[in-house]
Amino acid sequence: MNKRLVFVAFGDSLTVGYQSSSLGDELPLITPYTEFLKKRIETMPDLDTAGAPRVEVFNRGVVGELTEDMLDRFDQDVVKVEPDFVIVLGGSNDLGWGVEPQPVAGNLAEMYREAVRHEIRPIACTVPSILGFDEGIPPRRVLNRLIKEYSAQHCQVCVDLFTATCDSTTGRLREEYSNDGLHLNTRGYEAMAEAIFSEAVRDIISGHRMREASVNGSHQGG
């Protein structure tokens, strides 16, 4: 039987998939990027070949959390799930409350380290931009630079969700990706899923399949 390949998506409302209510909506919509990611994974031809893993994606997002809250529940919601990979996206709420980027990056780094200590590979994500509050963009750029620098120094995968969802000229969150300027809408969460798939998950699954096929071939030949 081929190995399970388990991902945990860990974060705040951007992982939950929270959308602010639009005109005519009675309740906020919930469209987690993980649902779009699962569908994208299912289209992979690699999963129809020998050595393909059984891929599972669990969503462990909580609305309104700061990175210190995420750190507090990391053991329960990530470590105890025993995934192969954890996709970490956090920091938007911290910055919204005026927390400086450096301590936010420190909390995220501790999550990455805690994952590695338990043989879980972290996938870091930069924080998407904002629309309608330009003063909020520079702190996001600083935090994202710190996330990228840590990832480069520790040879860990980093998905650039800021670039994937912003206007390349202004640096603002693209208007078509948000109803309120902070949370994403369905199109925005789809764009997040595509970025996470194309910059991280696709290669992980393909690489795993190739390794498994090579091992199986060696066993059959030997």
C-alpha positions, 0 to 999 in steps of 0.5 A: 500500500502506498504511503499516506501523504498528509498536509495540515493547513494551519492559520487564522481566518485566511485558512478558515476561508472566512469571507465578509458578508456581501450585500444580500448574504445573511451569513458570512461565507466560508470557502477555505483554500484547502477545498480548492487545493484538494480539487487541484491535487485530484487533477494530478496525473501523478496520482493515477500512476504506480507509487502515488500516495494517498494525499490528505489535507486537514484544515486547522484554521481558527478565526481571529487568532494571533500568532501567539494563539497559533503557537499555543495550539500547535501541539494539539492541532499539528503535532498530534495529527502527525502530518508530513507537512504543515502549511503555516499562514499567520500574522495578519491579525497581529499586524492589524492590532499593531504588533511589530513584524519582528515578534510576529516573525519570531512566533512563526519561526518557532512554529517552523522549528517545532514542526522540524523537531517532530519531523514535520516539514514546514511550508511557510506562507507570506501574508497577503496584502490589504486594500483600502488601508495603505498604511498596512502594506509596509508592515506586511512587506517587512514581515514577508521579508523576514519569512522569506529570509528565514525560509532561505536560511533554513532551506524550507519551502516558502509560498509567496501569497502576497505576490500571488494576490496583489496588484504588482503596481501598487502592492495592494490586495487585488480588488477582485480577490476581496469583499472587505479589503482584508479577507479574501473572497472565493476567487482570492482563496482559489488564487491562494490554493493555486499558489500553494499548489504550484509553488509547493504541493505539486512538487512534493507529491510528484517527488514522493511518487517518483521516490516510491516508484524507484523504491518499488522498482528496486525491490522488484529487480532485487 
